[in-house]
Amino acid sequence: MSNLPSYEDLENAVLNAVTAIHCLTVERHNLRSCADAQETQLASLRDANEHLRRQLVLIGYSYMNYASCSTSPLHDVAGGMQAAECDHSTEATGKSAVR
């Protein structure tokens, strides 16, 4: 009979098991809370990322629109400069012919 654990040993083993189960339950709860918080943060970061992506697309469209609006006046200026150069060269040619 001496090989059997005493009542006190059994009681201590059960109490240790209950304490271990309680610690595991608390740890599981904390890990679930942490995972939920991280999931919430991840969703928020995804939303922010999507917002920034949309903003970059809008900025790109804005620059393309600006560039397309700027090319027409630049062509007009270039045409005016070419016309002025032609007028100037025609005047210079005309003055040379008069001499």
Summary of the structure (lengths in Angstrom):
residues: 99
radius of gyration: 41.9
end to end distance: 140.9
largest distance: 140.9
contacts: 185
relative contact order: 0.04
helix: 93%
strand: 0%
